Amino acid sequence: MKDILRLLKDGNKPSLLAGIVNAVIAVLKATAYILTGNVAMFAEMLHSLGDAANQFFVYVGSALSKKAPTPKFPNGFGRVVNLVCLGAVIIVAIMSYEAVKEGWHHILNPTETKGLAINLSVLGVAILLEFFVLYKASKEIAHESGSSLTGLQAFIYSFSHLNKAKPATKLVFMEDLVATLGGILAFAAVLIAHYTSFLAAEGIASVLIGFMMFYVVGKVFLENARGAIGETDEEMLQHISTIVAEDPDVKDIQKVEVVKEGEFLHVEIIVEVDPSKTVAYIDDIRDRLMLVILKQKGVSDVLISFDEDDGIKSWTGTNTPIISEGAKLKFPH
């Protein structure tokens, strides 16, 4: 039990905050829908409910992904967060379908809803709360990508550096961005339906909210599917290969792999060294490289192998084999 609580303390904080906030919003929207029967509010209720369930799952998954490797699972649990995110999007997909279905039904059979003040009040509070979570997630993205920006600058910065965020933080940001936009859309639809008698506006809003949710489903599914399989981090691959190549005892590099394991990076390297050096000397090289690579952001484990220098320079910054004139074809191991 103590181990579980310790792991939960290290879970993704934006996910936990978002889950709590969206649970509160879902209750408010459900109450408003019961009182008014507003279909746009129904879509928003499903949206918040799906987001809350999602984000609680992701919080638990991000905590479990930090569990230390065991003899049975020697590679650790880093990809658990990707698997949880894949499961979480199923919930959002179901909610998306219900929002589109109910919205389409309302477009075909528009009905007038009451409770303008209730709907606008709940949606107004929900928009503010969703934006608060979105803002907190943007600050976390700035932090995870190595920036010290805060406030509005961090918010703007987060859009262009979203790919550098952890999977859980990225999911929270995308879901709450869509939730904020969906709330604004629903707010506008309620006003239009009330003051223009264009009752189908609420149904159209519900359909649009559902499609926005489907976009999140597709985006999150593809990204976490790649993470669950094991995706190369090209930026860190270039960075780490540069660090290794700068070591005076490294004659050449045969292979560098930097694979995302959930929130962490697994690094595997094969380098060529002077074959005349002793085992103790090579071990010192290994320790030196291990120390510098493990200091890099996100790197959790490193595997370094050595081969004798064949006098042929082959590393070009990628694992693609090259052919030099008069030289043999060299493949990564």
Residue pairs with C-beta under 8 A, 6 or more apart in sequence:
7 63
7 64
7 66
7 67
8 59
8 60
8 63
9 63
10 63
10 66
11 59
11 60
11 62
11 63
12 58
12 59
12 62
12 63
12 81
12 166
12 168
12 169
12 172
13 140
14 133
14 136
14 137
14 140
14 168
14 169
14 172
14 173
15 55
15 56
15 58
15 59
15 62
15 168
15 169
15 171
15 172
16 55
16 56
16 59
17 133
17 136
18 51
18 52
18 55
18 133
18 137
18 172
18 175
18 176
19 51
19 52
19 53
19 54
19 55
19 56
19 59
21 129
21 130
21 132
21 133
22 48
22 49
22 51
22 52
22 55
22 130
22 133
22 179
23 48
23 52
23 56
24 129
25 48
25 52
25 125
25 126
25 129
25 130
26 45
26 48
26 49
26 52
28 122
28 125
28 126
29 41
29 44
29 45
29 48
29 122
29 126
30 45
30 49
31 122
32 38
32 41
32 45
32 115
32 118
32 119
32 122
33 41
33 42
33 45
35 115
35 118
36 113
36 114
36 115
36 118
36 119
37 111
37 113
37 114
38 113
38 115
38 119
38 190
38 202
39 102
39 103
39 105
39 106
39 113
39 202
39 203
39 206
40 103
40 119
40 185
40 186
40 189
40 190
40 202
40 203
40 205
40 206
40 209
41 119
41 122
41 123
41 186
41 190
42 99
42 102
42 206
43 99
43 102
43 103
43 182
43 186
43 205
43 206
43 209
43 210
44 123
44 126
44 182
44 183
44 186
44 209
46 95
46 98
46 99
47 95
47 99
47 178
47 179
47 182
47 209
47 213
48 126
48 179
49 95
50 91
50 92
50 94
50 95
50 96
50 213
51 92
51 175
51 176
51 179
53 88
53 91
54 88
54 89
54 91
54 92
54 171
54 175
55 88
55 171
55 172
55 175
57 84
57 87
57 88
57 91
58 81
58 84
58 85
58 88
58 168
58 171
58 172
59 168
60 84
61 80
61 81
61 83
61 84
61 85
61 88
61 168
62 81
62 84
62 166
62 167
62 168
62 262
62 263
64 77
64 80
64 81
64 84
65 77
65 78
65 79
65 80
65 81
65 262
65 263
65 264
66 77
66 263
67 76
67 77
67 80
68 76
69 75
69 76
69 77
75 261
75 266
76 261
76 264
76 300
76 301
77 262
78 261
78 262
78 263
78 264
78 266
78 300
79 227
79 228
79 230
79 261
79 262
80 262
81 166
81 167
81 168
81 227
81 262
81 263
82 167
82 224
82 225
82 227
82 228
82 262
83 224
83 228
85 167
85 168
85 171
85 220
85 224
85 227
86 221
86 224
86 225
86 228
88 171
88 220
89 216
89 217
89 220
89 221
89 224
92 175
92 213
92 216
92 217
92 220
93 213
93 214
93 217
95 213
96 210
96 211
96 213
96 214
96 217
97 210
98 210
99 206
99 207
99 209
99 210
99 213
100 206
100 207
100 210
100 211
100 214
102 203
102 206
103 202
103 203
103 204
103 205
103 206
103 207
103 208
103 209
103 210
104 203
104 207
105 203
106 199
106 200
106 202
106 203
106 206
107 200
107 203
107 204
107 207
108 203
110 199
110 200
110 202
110 203
111 199
112 193
112 199
113 119
113 193
113 202
116 190
116 194
119 190
120 187
120 190
120 191
123 183
123 186
123 187
123 190
124 187
126 179
126 183
127 180
127 183
127 184
127 187
130 176
130 179
130 180
130 183
131 176
131 180
133 172
133 176
134 173
134 176
134 177
134 179
134 180
135 155
137 158
137 169
137 172
137 173
137 176
138 154
138 155
138 157
138 158
138 173
139 150
139 154
139 155
139 158
140 165
140 169
141 154
141 157
141 158
141 161
141 162
141 164
141 165
141 169
141 170
141 173
142 148
142 149
142 150
142 154
142 157
142 158
142 161
144 164
144 165
144 166
144 169
145 161
145 164
145 165
146 164
146 297
147 154
147 157
147 161
149 157
158 165
158 173
162 170
162 173
162 174
163 170
165 173
166 263
167 223
167 224
167 227
167 262
167 263
168 263
170 220
170 223
171 220
174 216
174 219
174 220
175 216
178 212
178 213
178 215
178 216
181 212
182 208
182 209
182 212
182 213
185 205
185 208
185 209
186 202
186 205
186 206
186 209
188 205
189 201
189 202
189 204
189 205
190 202
192 198
192 201
193 199
193 200
193 201
193 202
227 260
227 262
230 259
230 260
230 261
231 259
231 260
232 257
232 258
232 259
232 260
233 258
233 259
233 260
233 265
236 258
236 265
236 296
236 298
236 299
237 256
237 257
237 258
238 317
239 296
240 256
240 258
240 267
240 269
240 293
240 296
240 299
241 253
241 256
241 315
241 317
243 292
243 293
243 296
244 250
244 253
244 256
244 269
244 271
244 289
244 293
245 253
245 315
247 285
247 288
247 289
249 273
249 274
249 277
249 285
250 271
250 272
250 273
250 285
250 289
251 271
251 272
251 273
251 274
251 309
252 271
252 272
252 309
252 310
252 312
252 313
252 314
252 315
253 269
253 270
253 271
253 272
253 314
253 315
254 270
254 271
254 272
254 307
254 314
254 315
254 330
254 332
254 333
255 268
255 269
255 270
255 319
255 332
255 333
256 267
256 268
256 269
256 319
257 266
257 267
257 268
257 269
257 319
258 265
258 266
258 267
259 265
259 266
259 267
259 268
260 266
261 300
263 298
264 298
264 299
264 300
264 301
265 296
265 298
265 299
265 300
266 300
266 301
266 303
267 293
267 299
267 301
267 302
267 303
268 302
268 303
268 305
269 289
269 293
269 302
269 303
269 304
269 305
270 304
270 305
270 306
270 307
270 332
270 333
271 289
271 304
271 305
271 306
271 307
272 306
272 307
272 308
272 309
272 310
273 282
273 285
273 306
273 307
273 308
273 309
274 308
274 309
275 308
275 309
277 285
282 306
285 306
286 304
286 306
289 302
289 304
290 302
290 304
293 299
293 302
294 302
305 333
307 333
312 324
312 327
312 328
312 330
313 324
314 321
314 322
314 324
314 330
316 322
319 332
321 329
321 330
321 331
321 332
322 330
323 329
